[in-house]
């Protein structure tokens, strides 16, 4: 396993590391390839082969479009390789890397997760068993107050895992609170 993008806290135990489902990645790459190839075919079909200015413009547009499509494909691959969601016995961590010069990491304690929702939209997520798991929090990882695990495999199992860990964390917190009140 690759090195985690952060050090765990004292007495924190790693429970699961999640990545985007491979089919989710493949579907994004197919869409990128189609979005890259179809306009190139169209440029070539519409391009006059006269060698004049218009023909040169079409060739330049084709090259620029192809380079852009390859760059977008690379960034999708890069994000697939580097994005990770980490579930520990104390918190949920979302580590996102869009490119070499960007890294966003957010975490929330399990006890701060207020509700969780699974969204599965389309035939492929249903067939291949992946979807989005949205964890609503009091403070949140972003302005919407939610951690979104995009295209995670078996989101129902992940929801059950986080729900169980959250319940245990809340019970532990309640027991510690009771001990402090007694003492």
TORKOL-4160 file (C-alpha; in steps of 0.2 Angstrom, whole numbers, padded with zeros to 4 digits, m for minus):
183
<pt num="1" X="0000" Y="0000" Z="0000"/>
<pt num="2" X="0006" Y="0018" Z="m0004"/>
<pt num="3" X="0011" Y="0029" Z="0010"/>
<pt num="4" X="m0004" Y="0039" Z="0018"/>
<pt num="5" X="m0004" Y="0057" Z="0014"/>
<pt num="6" X="m0004" Y="0061" Z="0033"/>
<pt num="7" X="0002" Y="0054" Z="0050"/>
<pt num="8" X="m0012" Y="0047" Z="0060"/>
<pt num="9" X="m0015" Y="0054" Z="0078"/>
<pt num="10" X="m0009" Y="0046" Z="0093"/>
<pt num="11" X="m0019" Y="0030" Z="0097"/>
<pt num="12" X="m0029" Y="0032" Z="0080"/>
<pt num="13" X="m0031" Y="0016" Z="0071"/>
<pt num="14" X="m0032" Y="0015" Z="0052"/>
<pt num="15" X="m0048" Y="0005" Z="0047"/>
<pt num="16" X="m0050" Y="0007" Z="0028"/>
<pt num="17" X="m0042" Y="0017" Z="0014"/>
<pt num="18" X="m0054" Y="0020" Z="m0001"/>
<pt num="19" X="m0051" Y="0025" Z="m0019"/>
<pt num="20" X="m0062" Y="0028" Z="m0033"/>
<pt num="21" X="m0069" Y="0012" Z="m0042"/>
<pt num="22" X="m0059" Y="0008" Z="m0057"/>
<pt num="23" X="m0075" Y="0007" Z="m0068"/>
<pt num="24" X="m0079" Y="0025" Z="m0063"/>
<pt num="25" X="m0061" Y="0030" Z="m0068"/>
<pt num="26" X="m0063" Y="0020" Z="m0085"/>
<pt num="27" X="m0079" Y="0029" Z="m0089"/>
<pt num="28" X="m0072" Y="0046" Z="m0086"/>
<pt num="29" X="m0057" Y="0041" Z="m0097"/>
<pt num="30" X="m0069" Y="0035" Z="m0111"/>
<pt num="31" X="m0079" Y="0051" Z="m0110"/>
<pt num="32" X="m0063" Y="0061" Z="m0111"/>
<pt num="33" X="m0057" Y="0051" Z="m0126"/>
<pt num="34" X="m0073" Y="0053" Z="m0135"/>
<pt num="35" X="m0073" Y="0071" Z="m0131"/>
<pt num="36" X="m0056" Y="0072" Z="m0138"/>
<pt num="37" X="m0057" Y="0061" Z="m0153"/>
<pt num="38" X="m0074" Y="0066" Z="m0160"/>
<pt num="39" X="m0070" Y="0085" Z="m0163"/>
<pt num="40" X="m0053" Y="0080" Z="m0171"/>
<pt num="41" X="m0062" Y="0068" Z="m0183"/>
<pt num="42" X="m0074" Y="0083" Z="m0186"/>
<pt num="43" X="m0060" Y="0095" Z="m0189"/>
<pt num="44" X="m0052" Y="0083" Z="m0201"/>
<pt num="45" X="m0068" Y="0080" Z="m0210"/>
<pt num="46" X="m0072" Y="0099" Z="m0212"/>
<pt num="47" X="m0054" Y="0104" Z="m0216"/>
<pt num="48" X="m0051" Y="0108" Z="m0234"/>
<pt num="49" X="m0035" Y="0100" Z="m0240"/>
<pt num="50" X="m0031" Y="0115" Z="m0251"/>
<pt num="51" X="m0015" Y="0120" Z="m0241"/>
<pt num="52" X="m0022" Y="0138" Z="m0239"/>
<pt num="53" X="m0025" Y="0148" Z="m0223"/>
<pt num="54" X="m0041" Y="0139" Z="m0218"/>
<pt num="55" X="m0033" Y="0122" Z="m0219"/>
<pt num="56" X="m0018" Y="0127" Z="m0208"/>
<pt num="57" X="m0031" Y="0134" Z="m0195"/>
<pt num="58" X="m0040" Y="0118" Z="m0195"/>
<pt num="59" X="m0023" Y="0108" Z="m0193"/>
<pt num="60" X="m0018" Y="0119" Z="m0178"/>
<pt num="61" X="m0035" Y="0118" Z="m0170"/>
<pt num="62" X="m0034" Y="0099" Z="m0171"/>
<pt num="63" X="m0017" Y="0099" Z="m0163"/>
<pt num="64" X="m0022" Y="0111" Z="m0149"/>
<pt num="65" X="m0038" Y="0100" Z="m0146"/>
<pt num="66" X="m0028" Y="0084" Z="m0146"/>
<pt num="67" X="m0015" Y="0091" Z="m0133"/>
<pt num="68" X="m0029" Y="0097" Z="m0122"/>
<pt num="69" X="m0038" Y="0081" Z="m0123"/>
<pt num="70" X="m0022" Y="0072" Z="m0118"/>
<pt num="71" X="m0019" Y="0084" Z="m0104"/>
<pt num="72" X="m0037" Y="0082" Z="m0097"/>
<pt num="73" X="m0034" Y="0063" Z="m0098"/>
<pt num="74" X="m0018" Y="0064" Z="m0089"/>
<pt num="75" X="m0026" Y="0075" Z="m0075"/>
<pt num="76" X="m0040" Y="0062" Z="m0073"/>
<pt num="77" X="m0027" Y="0048" Z="m0072"/>
<pt num="78" X="m0017" Y="0058" Z="m0059"/>
<pt num="79" X="m0032" Y="0062" Z="m0048"/>
<pt num="80" X="m0037" Y="0043" Z="m0049"/>
<pt num="81" X="m0020" Y="0038" Z="m0043"/>
<pt num="82" X="m0018" Y="0051" Z="m0029"/>
<pt num="83" X="m0036" Y="0054" Z="m0022"/>
<pt num="84" X="m0039" Y="0044" Z="m0006"/>
<pt num="85" X="m0052" Y="0043" Z="0007"/>
<pt num="86" X="m0046" Y="0037" Z="0024"/>
<pt num="87" X="m0057" Y="0030" Z="0038"/>
<pt num="88" X="m0050" Y="0028" Z="0055"/>
<pt num="89" X="m0058" Y="0023" Z="0072"/>
<pt num="90" X="m0058" Y="0042" Z="0076"/>
<pt num="91" X="m0061" Y="0052" Z="0059"/>
<pt num="92" X="m0064" Y="0052" Z="0041"/>
<pt num="93" X="m0051" Y="0061" Z="0030"/>
<pt num="94" X="m0053" Y="0067" Z="0012"/>
<pt num="95" X="m0036" Y="0069" Z="0002"/>
<pt num="96" X="m0038" Y="0077" Z="m0015"/>
<pt num="97" X="m0024" Y="0080" Z="m0027"/>
<pt num="98" X="m0030" Y="0088" Z="m0044"/>
<pt num="99" X="m0013" Y="0090" Z="m0050"/>
<pt num="100" X="0006" Y="0092" Z="m0045"/>
<pt num="101" X="0003" Y="0109" Z="m0037"/>
<pt num="102" X="m0013" Y="0106" Z="m0028"/>
<pt num="103" X="m0017" Y="0096" Z="m0012"/>
<pt num="104" X="m0033" Y="0098" Z="m0002"/>
<pt num="105" X="m0035" Y="0088" Z="0014"/>
<pt num="106" X="m0050" Y="0089" Z="0026"/>
<pt num="107" X="m0055" Y="0078" Z="0040"/>
<pt num="108" X="m0069" Y="0077" Z="0053"/>
<pt num="109" X="m0071" Y="0067" Z="0069"/>
<pt num="110" X="m0083" Y="0053" Z="0067"/>
<pt num="111" X="m0094" Y="0061" Z="0080"/>
<pt num="112" X="m0097" Y="0076" Z="0069"/>
<pt num="113" X="m0105" Y="0066" Z="0055"/>
<pt num="114" X="m0123" Y="0070" Z="0056"/>
<pt num="115" X="m0130" Y="0060" Z="0042"/>
<pt num="116" X="m0125" Y="0050" Z="0027"/>
<pt num="117" X="m0132" Y="0048" Z="0010"/>
<pt num="118" X="m0128" Y="0036" Z="m0005"/>
<pt num="119" X="m0131" Y="0042" Z="m0022"/>
<pt num="120" X="m0131" Y="0030" Z="m0037"/>
<pt num="121" X="m0135" Y="0038" Z="m0053"/>
<pt num="122" X="m0135" Y="0028" Z="m0069"/>
<pt num="123" X="m0134" Y="0011" Z="m0076"/>
<pt num="124" X="m0115" Y="0008" Z="m0073"/>
<pt num="125" X="m0115" Y="0013" Z="m0055"/>
<pt num="126" X="m0130" Y="0001" Z="m0052"/>
<pt num="127" X="m0122" Y="m0013" Z="m0062"/>
<pt num="128" X="m0104" Y="m0012" Z="m0055"/>
<pt num="129" X="m0109" Y="m0007" Z="m0037"/>
<pt num="130" X="m0101" Y="0010" Z="m0035"/>
<pt num="131" X="m0109" Y="0027" Z="m0030"/>
<pt num="132" X="m0106" Y="0043" Z="m0020"/>
<pt num="133" X="m0106" Y="0043" Z="m0001"/>
<pt num="134" X="m0110" Y="0060" Z="0006"/>
<pt num="135" X="m0107" Y="0063" Z="0024"/>
<pt num="136" X="m0115" Y="0078" Z="0031"/>
<pt num="137" X="m0106" Y="0086" Z="0045"/>
<pt num="138" X="m0108" Y="0100" Z="0057"/>
<pt num="139" X="m0093" Y="0110" Z="0051"/>
<pt num="140" X="m0089" Y="0101" Z="0035"/>
<pt num="141" X="m0075" Y="0099" Z="0023"/>
<pt num="142" X="m0082" Y="0113" Z="0012"/>
<pt num="143" X="m0095" Y="0127" Z="0012"/>
<pt num="144" X="m0109" Y="0114" Z="0010"/>
<pt num="145" X="m0104" Y="0105" Z="0026"/>
<pt num="146" X="m0101" Y="0088" Z="0017"/>
<pt num="147" X="m0088" Y="0075" Z="0013"/>
<pt num="148" X="m0091" Y="0067" Z="m0004"/>
<pt num="149" X="m0083" Y="0051" Z="m0008"/>
<pt num="150" X="m0085" Y="0051" Z="m0027"/>
<pt num="151" X="m0087" Y="0034" Z="m0036"/>
<pt num="152" X="m0083" Y="0024" Z="m0021"/>
<pt num="153" X="m0085" Y="0005" Z="m0022"/>
<pt num="154" X="m0099" Y="m0003" Z="m0012"/>
<pt num="155" X="m0105" Y="0013" Z="m0004"/>
<pt num="156" X="m0118" Y="0004" Z="0006"/>
<pt num="157" X="m0104" Y="m0006" Z="0015"/>
<pt num="158" X="m0094" Y="0010" Z="0018"/>
<pt num="159" X="m0109" Y="0018" Z="0025"/>
<pt num="160" X="m0112" Y="0004" Z="0037"/>
<pt num="161" X="m0093" Y="0004" Z="0042"/>
<pt num="162" X="m0093" Y="0023" Z="0045"/>
<pt num="163" X="m0110" Y="0022" Z="0054"/>
<pt num="164" X="m0104" Y="0008" Z="0066"/>
<pt num="165" X="m0088" Y="0017" Z="0070"/>
<pt num="166" X="m0097" Y="0034" Z="0073"/>
<pt num="167" X="m0109" Y="0025" Z="0085"/>
<pt num="168" X="m0094" Y="0017" Z="0094"/>
<pt num="169" X="m0085" Y="0034" Z="0095"/>
<pt num="170" X="m0101" Y="0042" Z="0102"/>
<pt num="171" X="m0102" Y="0028" Z="0115"/>
<pt num="172" X="m0084" Y="0030" Z="0120"/>
<pt num="173" X="m0087" Y="0049" Z="0121"/>
<pt num="174" X="m0102" Y="0047" Z="0132"/>
<pt num="175" X="m0093" Y="0035" Z="0144"/>
<pt num="176" X="m0078" Y="0047" Z="0145"/>
<pt num="177" X="m0091" Y="0061" Z="0149"/>
<pt num="178" X="m0100" Y="0050" Z="0162"/>
<pt num="179" X="m0083" Y="0046" Z="0170"/>
<pt num="180" X="m0078" Y="0065" Z="0171"/>
<pt num="181" X="m0095" Y="0069" Z="0179"/>
<pt num="182" X="m0093" Y="0056" Z="0192"/>
<pt num="183" X="m0076" Y="0060" Z="0196"/>
